[in-house]
Amino acid sequence: MARNPDATSPSTPARASRLWRLVLDGFLKSAPKPLMRTIRSRNPKAPIEEFVFVGRRTGLERRMLLGLFEVDGQWYAGHPNGTSQWIRNLIAEGGCTVIRRDGIPVRVTASEVTDPEEREAIIEATGTQPAPAGQIYRGARQHIRAAGRYFRLTPIANPGSRAAPTEQP
């Protein structure tokens, strides 16, 4: 019986794929913001939240809709193709602001996930997104294991924000 190349285990050496890099890049760049905002407001299972980054060169705020994944009560965000401009800004600033669906901004610090088990749990969580994102992320899992960069986001307690990620609106 032929082995399914997509059914690899986390211990299988991951290799980045040029094809999956292009597919993911096209998918992420072509996602229309108005549609993402609608999905975000109507589907509580869609992990789409608004992120505010400070540009590392300009100092200007940049707003993006990105996936915010909760695994074992901890928040995570990342990019399946590795380093992107928003990741460079996140690293330069050491964190960002997440604006949850209730509109309350939550300032977070960011630390890159290097633990293989923790990282694998995040990659698995990306595949649980509603269609079509979940199917794409599941198909690209091997590429994401090799190329993706993921960050643990830890809320900073301050007035007007929630201190714990598990508090949902």
Secondary structure, 3 states (H helix, E strand, C coil): CCCCCCCCCCCCCCCCCHHHHHHHHHHHHHCCHHHHHHHHHHCCCCCEEEEEEECCCCCCEEEEEEECEEECCEEEEEECCCCCHHHHHHHHHCEEEEECCCCCEEEEEEEECCCHHHHHHHHHHHCCCCCCHHHHHHHCHHHHHHHCEEEEEEECCCCCCCCCCCCCC
